[in-house]
Amino acid sequence: MNSYKPTDIAGRLAASFLRNPLTIVLGIFLLAIGYLALNIMPREENPQMVVSGSTVIVALPGASAAEIQKVIIKPLERKLKEVKGVENISSMAMDNVGIVNAAFFIGEEKEDSNLKIYYKIMQNADIFPHGAMNPIIKPLDIDVDIPIVSIAFYAKDEKMSKTELYDRVREIQHHINGLENVAVTEIKGGNKHQFNIEVDLNKLSGYNISMGQIVQGVQSLSYSVPAVKNRTKDNEIVMLSVKNAIESAEDIGNIIIAKYMNSPVYLKQIAKVTSFYDIQNFKSVTISKKDENGNFSPLQNQVTLSVSKLQGTNAVVIANALKSELENSKEFFHKNNIGYVITRNDGQRANEAVNELVYHLLLSIVIIAILLILVLGWRESLIVTFTVPAILAITLFVAYLTGQTINRITLFAFLLSLGLLVDAAIIVIENIHRHYHSKDSANKSVDDIMVEATDEIGPPTNIATLAIIMTMVPMAFVGQMMGQFMKPIPANVPVALIASLFVAYIFTPYLAARMLKKPKFHSEENKHV
């Protein structure tokens, strides 16, 4: 039974856990949940940031870029500026289509921002001129728009056409879409098969037909709205992406567009219809591999498949699952003479970055232990060193519960606070050491010394730790991109410091009572004998 009555929370915690048989169980439990959190928390290279915005696309077939700027871009910009929370607006006018990007302030709720844009566009749909297509609203999602894995596929057989390679990659894409936590897959490069309509503008004006009539006529046999290419040097407009309910180019050519002098005008009379690939795709993507001798292979056409993940999911797990899927598809690649190269793997980079920081974290703990041995002694050093993984375990588990991910900034916060985490434990163990070697403690029990020494330094240690925590608070109110990027620091450092107090008050006295030896004091009479 302790005779010393503690007055501070530090002493009360020490007294409660000093002889409690569950204290060691609590220590093992904390280390276990910390290890569990380290392994199950999603790993990313950079922290998640809330970036809200939308892209509004409005097509007006047959209109020039100047007309698009006047009748589409300007009215749309005026309306989007009325939306609360919009930080800046950028736009681009091209022949036949206008694109307006609205970016919200960093930190704005993503779902609310998207709804604001949608309602504003729908409520003001009458601002668009007659003949304009329905606006397309594409929300900005930084997690989806930035892929974590990119794979370059190329044909080993030179006879394989661009469209064949594209079709094979589409088959692979369907399998990858079924993987867990895969958000979006996108094919870049290559050429897909389609029916192309090249409209002769001279014949179009001769029959007094508008581009809108052609679009409506094609829509009658197609599920998708055809895209429209810019004017060519031969004064032609190319309409593209027509391939659904139509089986041949002849079917498209026989579409009746209008009547002229009581006679039907067929599309083939004013346009050339061909079954080919997407001639509007001017991008040519090639790949060259480096052999063991350092020589590069000839350039080959390639198709890139990019894979994005869902928000808050583990990039490492998804990347590994994707690599396993590719390994399982070796027979398909061999059969179709297709090779591939993984050109981007953020999952691997994130895992390497996290593992490297964990290594440096452990190295820092070892360095701290060595320094403490030189100053305090090996027993005291061992006690203080144990508190570090216990504190980090608590912090990791709290981060997991609050939905955070392990990334470079999270681990940087741990490294930043590492020197501060041992302060409380060092103060406690140093005061215990002083009490142990004080003659006033000669007749005191070990339990009384532990509780009294811990209780004595409680108030100043609490105030000092609180002062350090308060220095981190302003960082939580930093706005814009920097505030979002550095958010893990003010979120984790205060938690680690608070955890360091509880660990120091609970486990330091507990371990000291069992590992430190109390010196024996002799009276003056015994010294003279």
C-alpha positions in Angstrom: 0.0 0.0 0.0 1.4 3.4 -1.0 1.7 5.9 1.9 2.3 8.9 -0.4 -0.8 10.6 -1.6 -0.4 12.0 -5.1 -1.8 15.4 -5.9 -1.4 15.5 -9.7 -2.7 13.2 -12.5 0.9 12.1 -13.1 1.2 10.6 -9.6 -2.3 9.2 -9.7 -1.5 7.3 -13.0 1.7 6.0 -11.6 0.0 4.8 -8.4 -2.8 3.1 -10.3 -0.6 1.2 -12.7 2.5 0.6 -10.6 1.5 -2.7 -9.2 -1.4 -3.5 -11.5 -0.9 -6.9 -13.2 -2.6 -5.6 -16.4 0.0 -2.9 -17.0 2.3 -5.2 -18.9 -0.8 -6.5 -20.9 -1.6 -2.8 -21.7 1.9 -2.3 -23.0 1.8 -5.4 -25.2 -1.7 -4.4 -26.4 -0.5 -0.9 -27.4 2.5 -2.3 -29.4 0.1 -4.8 -31.1 -2.4 -2.2 -32.3 0.4 0.0 -33.5 1.9 -2.8 -35.5 -1.6 -3.6 -36.8 -2.3 0.0 -37.8 1.1 0.2 -39.6 0.2 -2.7 -41.8 -3.4 -2.1 -42.5 -3.4 1.7 -43.0 -3.5 2.7 -46.6 -0.1 3.7 -47.9 0.4 6.7 -50.3 3.3 8.7 -51.4 1.6 12.1 -50.6 -1.3 13.0 -48.2 -4.8 13.2 -49.5 -6.0 16.7 -50.5 -9.6 17.9 -50.9 -9.6 19.6 -54.3 -13.0 20.5 -55.7 -13.8 21.7 -59.2 -15.8 20.9 -62.4 -15.3 21.1 -66.1 -18.3 22.1 -68.2 -18.2 21.2 -71.9 -20.8 22.6 -74.3 -20.7 21.7 -78.0 -22.1 23.9 -80.8 -21.6 22.0 -84.1 -20.5 24.3 -87.0 -19.5 27.3 -84.8 -16.1 28.9 -85.0 -13.8 29.5 -82.0 -14.7 33.2 -82.0 -18.4 32.3 -82.0 -17.9 29.8 -79.2 -16.2 32.4 -77.1 -19.0 34.9 -77.6 -22.1 32.7 -77.2 -20.9 29.9 -75.0 -17.8 30.8 -73.0 -18.7 34.4 -71.9 -22.3 33.6 -70.7 -21.1 30.4 -69.0 -18.3 32.2 -67.1 -20.6 34.9 -65.9 -23.0 32.3 -64.4 -20.2 30.2 -62.8 -18.8 33.3 -61.1 -22.0 33.5 -59.2 -21.4 30.2 -57.5 -20.2 30.6 -53.9 -16.8 29.2 -53.2 -15.4 29.3 -56.8 -11.8 30.6 -56.6 -10.9 30.9 -60.3 -12.4 30.1 -63.7 -10.4 29.2 -66.9 -11.8 28.5 -70.3 -10.9 27.4 -73.8 -12.8 28.1 -77.0 -12.3 25.8 -80.0 -14.2 25.2 -83.2 -17.5 23.5 -82.3 -16.9 23.3 -78.6 -16.3 25.4 -75.5 -14.7 24.2 -72.3 -14.9 26.0 -68.9 -13.1 24.9 -65.8 -14.3 26.1 -62.4 -11.9 25.5 -59.4 -13.1 25.9 -55.8 -11.1 27.1 -52.8 -9.0 24.3 -51.3 -11.0 22.5 -48.6 -14.4 23.1 -50.0 -16.7 20.0 -49.7 -16.4 18.1 -52.9 -20.0 16.8 -53.2 -21.5 20.2 -52.3 -19.3 22.0 -54.9 -20.3 19.6 -57.6 -24.0 20.0 -56.9 -23.6 23.8 -56.9 -22.1 23.7 -60.4 -24.8 21.3 -61.6 -27.7 23.3 -60.3 -26.3 26.5 -61.6 -25.9 25.1 -65.1 -29.3 23.4 -65.2 -31.1 26.5 -63.9 -29.6 28.6 -66.6 -29.7 26.2 -69.6 -31.5 28.9 -71.6 -28.3 31.0 -71.9 -27.0 28.6 -74.6 -27.9 29.4 -78.2 -30.2 27.3 -80.3 -28.4 24.2 -81.7 -26.1 23.8 -78.8 -25.8 20.4 -77.3 -26.7 19.6 -73.7 -23.8 20.6 -71.4 -21.6 17.9 -70.1 -20.4 18.4 -66.5 -17.4 16.5 -65.4 -16.4 16.8 -61.7 -12.8 17.1 -60.8 -11.5 14.2 -58.6 -7.8 14.4 -57.9 -7.7 10.8 -56.7 -9.3 9.6 -60.0 -7.6 12.0 -62.4 -4.1 11.1 -61.2 -3.4 7.4 -61.9 -1.3 5.3 -59.6 -0.2 2.8 -62.3 0.5 3.2 -66.0 1.2 0.3 -68.3 2.5 0.6 -71.8 1.4 -2.2 -74.2 3.1 -2.8 -77.5 2.8 -5.3 -80.3 5.5 -7.8 -80.8 4.2 -8.6 -84.2 4.9 -5.8 -86.7 1.8 -6.9 -88.7 -0.6 -6.0 -85.9 -2.5 -2.8 -86.8 -3.1 0.1 -84.4 -6.8 -0.8 -84.1 -6.0 -4.4 -83.3 -3.6 -3.4 -80.5 -6.2 -1.0 -79.1 -8.9 -3.7 -79.1 -6.6 -6.1 -77.3 -5.9 -3.5 -74.6 -9.6 -2.9 -74.3 -10.0 -6.6 -73.3 -7.3 -6.2 -70.7 -9.0 -3.1 -69.4 -12.3 -5.0 -68.8 -10.4 -7.4 -66.5 -8.6 -4.7 -64.6 -11.9 -2.7 -64.1 -13.1 -5.7 -62.0 -10.2 -5.4 -59.5 -11.2 -4.2 -56.0 -10.8 -0.5 -55.3 -10.0 0.4 -58.9 -11.9 3.6 -59.6 -11.2 4.4 -63.3 -9.1 3.0 -66.1 -8.2 5.0 -69.1 -6.6 4.1 -72.5 -4.3 6.7 -73.9 -2.8 6.5 -77.4 -3.6 3.9 -80.0 -6.4 4.1 -82.5 -9.9 2.7 -82.3 -12.1 1.7 -85.2 -14.9 4.1 -86.1 -16.9 5.5 -89.0 -15.7 8.9 -90.1 -17.9 11.5 -91.8 -16.1 14.2 -93.7 -18.6 16.9 -94.6 -18.1 19.1 -97.6 -19.0 22.6 -96.5 -19.6 23.9 -100.0 -22.2 21.2 -100.7 -23.6 21.8 -97.3 -24.3 25.5 -98.1 -25.5 24.6 -101.5 -28.3 22.5 -100.0 -28.9 25.1 -97.3 -28.3 22.4 -94.6 -26.9 23.1 -91.1 -24.5 21.0 -89.1 -27.1 20.6 -86.5 -29.4 18.7 -89.0 -26.6 16.3 -89.8 -26.0 15.7 -86.1 -29.7 15.0 -85.5 -29.8 12.7 -88.5 -26.8 10.7 -87.3 -28.3 10.6 -83.8 -31.3 8.9 -85.1 -29.2 5.8 -85.8 -26.5 6.2 -83.1 -26.7 6.0 -79.4 -23.7 8.4 -79.0 -23.4 12.0 -80.0 -20.8 12.5 -82.7 -17.8 14.6 -81.9 -16.9 17.3 -84.4 -13.4 18.0 -85.6 -12.0 21.4 -86.7 -12.2 22.6 -90.2 -9.6 21.2 -92.6 -7.6 23.1 -95.2 -10.0 21.7 -97.9 -12.9 23.5 -96.1 -14.3 20.3 -94.7 -15.5 19.4 -91.3 -14.9 15.9 -90.0 -17.5 14.4 -87.7 -16.3 11.4 -85.7 -17.1 8.7 -83.1 -20.1 7.2 -84.8 -20.4 3.5 -84.1 -23.3 2.0 -82.3 -26.5 0.8 -84.0 -24.8 1.3 -87.4 -23.2 -1.7 -89.0 -21.6 -0.2 -92.1 -20.5 3.0 -93.7 -23.3 2.5 -96.3 -25.9 2.6 -93.5 -24.6 6.1 -92.5 -24.4 7.3 -96.1 -28.1 6.4 -96.6 -29.3 8.6 -93.7 -31.8 11.2 -94.9 -30.6 14.6 -93.6 -33.1 17.0 -95.2 -35.3 17.7 -98.2 -34.2 19.9 -101.1 -36.7 20.8 -103.8 -39.0 18.0 -102.6 -36.2 15.4 -102.9 -34.5 13.7 -100.0 -30.9 14.7 -99.3 -28.8 11.7 -98.3 -25.7 12.1 -96.2 -23.5 10.5 -98.9 -24.5 13.4 -101.2 -22.8 16.0 -98.9 -20.1 14.0 -97.1 -17.7 11.1 -97.5 -18.3 8.3 -95.1 -15.5 5.8 -94.4 -14.9 2.9 -92.1 -11.5 3.6 -90.6 -9.9 4.5 -87.3 -10.2 7.7 -85.3 -8.5 10.1 -87.6 -9.1 13.0 -85.1 -6.5 11.4 -82.9 -3.2 13.2 -83.8 -1.3 11.8 -80.8 1.3 9.2 -81.7 2.8 7.4 -78.7 5.8 5.1 -79.1 8.0 3.1 -76.9 11.7 2.0 -77.1 13.3 -0.6 -74.7 16.8 -0.6 -73.5 18.6 -4.0 -73.7 21.4 -5.3 -71.5 24.1 -3.8 -73.7 22.5 -0.3 -73.4 21.1 -0.2 -76.9 17.6 1.0 -77.6 15.2 -1.0 -79.7 13.4 0.6 -82.7 10.4 2.8 -81.8 7.1 0.8 -81.6 3.6 2.0 -81.4 2.1 1.6 -77.9 -1.1 2.0 -76.0 -1.0 3.2 -72.4 -3.5 2.0 -69.8 -3.7 4.2 -66.7 -5.3 3.0 -63.5 -6.7 5.2 -60.7 -7.7 4.1 -57.3 -10.6 5.0 -55.0 -10.0 7.7 -52.3 -8.6 6.4 -49.1 -7.6 3.0 -50.4 -4.1 1.4 -50.3 -2.1 2.2 -53.4 0.4 -0.6 -52.5 -2.3 -3.3 -52.4 -4.0 -2.1 -55.6 -0.6 -2.0 -57.5 0.3 -5.5 -56.3 -3.2 -6.8 -57.3 -2.7 -5.2 -60.7 0.7 -6.8 -61.2 -0.8 -10.2 -60.2 -3.5 -9.8 -62.8 -0.9 -9.0 -65.5 1.1 -12.1 -64.4 -2.0 -14.3 -64.7 -2.7 -12.9 -68.2 0.7 -14.1 -69.6 -1.0 -16.7 -71.8 -3.2 -14.0 -73.3 -0.2 -11.7 -74.0 1.7 -14.6 -75.6 -1.2 -15.7 -77.7 -1.8 -12.2 -79.1 1.9 -11.2 -79.4 1.6 -8.3 -76.9 4.3 -7.1 -74.5 4.0 -4.6 -71.7 6.1 -2.3 -69.5 4.9 -0.8 -66.3 6.0 2.9 -66.7 4.5 4.2 -63.5 3.9 2.5 -60.2 3.0 4.9 -57.4 2.2 2.0 -55.1 5.8 0.8 -55.3 7.1 4.3 -54.8 4.8 4.9 -51.8 5.8 1.6 -50.2 9.5 2.3 -50.7 9.1 5.8 -49.3 7.2 4.6 -46.3 9.6 1.7 -45.6 12.6 4.1 -45.9 11.1 6.5 -43.4 10.2 3.7 -41.0 13.8 2.5 -41.2 15.1 6.0 -40.4 12.5 6.2 -37.6 13.9 3.0 -36.1 17.5 4.3 -36.6 16.6 7.4 -34.7 15.3 5.4 -31.8 18.5 3.5 -31.7 20.6 6.7 -31.7 18.4 8.1 -28.9 19.0 4.9 -26.9 22.8 5.2 -27.4 22.9 8.8 -26.3 20.8 8.1 -23.2 23.1 5.3 -22.3 26.0 7.7 -22.2 24.1 10.2 -20.0 21.7 8.2 -17.9 22.9 4.6 -17.9 21.8 1.5 -19.8 18.9 0.6 -17.5 17.4 4.1 -17.6 18.1 4.2 -21.4 16.2 1.0 -21.9 13.2 2.2 -20.0 13.0 5.5 -22.0 13.6 3.7 -25.3 10.6 1.4 -24.7 8.3 4.4 -24.4 9.1 5.6 -28.0 7.4 2.6 -29.9 4.5 2.7 -27.4 3.9 6.4 -28.1 4.2 5.9 -31.9 1.9 2.9 -31.7 -0.8 5.0 -30.0 -0.4 7.8 -32.5 -0.6 5.4 -35.5 -3.7 3.8 -34.1 -5.4 7.2 -33.6 -4.4 8.2 -37.2 -6.0 5.0 -38.4 -9.2 5.6 -36.5 -9.4 9.2 -38.0 -9.1 7.9 -41.6 -5.6 9.0 -42.3 -3.1 7.3 -44.6 0.6 6.6 -44.1 2.5 8.9 -46.3 5.7 10.9 -46.4 4.2 13.8 -44.4 2.7 11.6 -41.8 6.0 9.9 -41.1 7.8 13.2 -41.2 5.5 14.3 -38.4 6.7 11.3 -36.4 10.3 12.1 -37.1 9.7 15.8 -36.2 8.2 14.9 -32.9 10.6 12.0 -32.0 12.9 14.2 -30.0 10.0 15.6 -28.1 8.4 12.3 -27.3 11.2 11.2 -24.9 11.2 14.5 -23.0 8.5 13.4 -20.5 10.0 9.9 -20.0 13.5 11.4 -19.5 12.2 13.9 -16.9 10.4 11.1 -15.0 13.3 8.7 -15.1 15.8 11.4 -14.1 13.6 12.4 -11.1 13.2 8.8 -10.1 17.0 8.4 -10.3 17.5 11.5 -8.2 15.0 10.3 -5.5 16.6 6.8 -5.6 20.0 8.3 -4.7 18.8 10.8 -2.2 19.4 10.0 1.5 15.9 11.3 2.3 14.5 8.2 0.4 16.5 5.7 2.4 13.5 4.7 4.5 10.9 5.1 1.8 9.5 2.1 -0.1 10.1 1.7 -3.8 6.5 2.4 -4.6 6.5 5.6 -2.6 9.6 6.8 -4.4 8.1 6.0 -7.8 4.8 7.8 -7.2 6.4 10.8 -5.4 9.0 11.3 -8.1 6.4 11.1 -10.9 3.9 13.3 -9.1 6.6 15.9 -8.4 7.3 16.6 -12.0 3.7 16.3 -13.3 2.6 20.0 -13.3 5.7 21.4 -15.1 5.9 18.6 -17.6 2.2 19.0 -18.4 2.5 22.7 -18.9 5.7 22.3 -21.1 4.0 19.7 -23.3 0.9 21.9 -23.6 3.0 24.8 -24.7 4.6 22.7 -27.4 1.2 21.5 -28.6 0.0 25.1 -28.8 2.9 25.9 -31.2 1.4 23.3 -33.6 -2.1 24.7 -33.5 -1.5 27.6 -36.0 -0.3 25.1 -38.6 -3.8 23.5 -38.6 -5.3 26.8 -39.9 -3.0 27.3 -42.8 -5.1 27.4 -46.0 -4.7 26.6 -49.6 -2.7 23.7 -51.0 0.1 24.0 -48.4 -2.4 23.7 -45.5 -3.9 20.5 -47.0 -0.4 19.1 -47.7 1.0 19.7 -44.3 -2.2 18.7 -42.4 -0.8 15.5 -41.0 1.7 17.4 -38.9 -0.8 19.4 -36.7 -3.0 16.3 -36.7 -0.4 13.8 -35.4 2.2 15.7 -33.4 -0.2 16.8 -30.7 -1.6 13.3 -30.4 2.0 12.0 -30.1 2.8 14.5 -27.4 -0.3 13.7 -25.3 0.4 10.0 -25.7 4.0 10.6 -24.5 2.6 12.0 -21.2 0.4 9.0 -20.5 3.1 6.5 -21.4 5.7 8.4 -19.3 3.4 8.5 -16.3 2.3 4.8 -16.6 5.2 2.8 -17.9 8.2 4.7 -16.8 7.5 4.2 -13.0 6.3 0.6 -13.7 9.6 -0.4 -15.5 11.8 1.6 -13.1 10.4 -0.2 -10.1 11.5 -3.5 -11.6 14.7 -2.6 -13.4 16.4 0.0 -11.2 18.3 -1.1 -8.1 17.8 1.1 -5.0 21.2 1.9 -3.5 21.9 1.1 0.2 22.7 4.0 2.5 24.8 3.4 5.7 24.6 5.6 8.8 27.6 7.7 10.0 28.2 5.3 12.9 28.5 2.3 10.5 31.1 4.3 8.5 33.4 4.7 11.5 33.2 1.1 12.7 
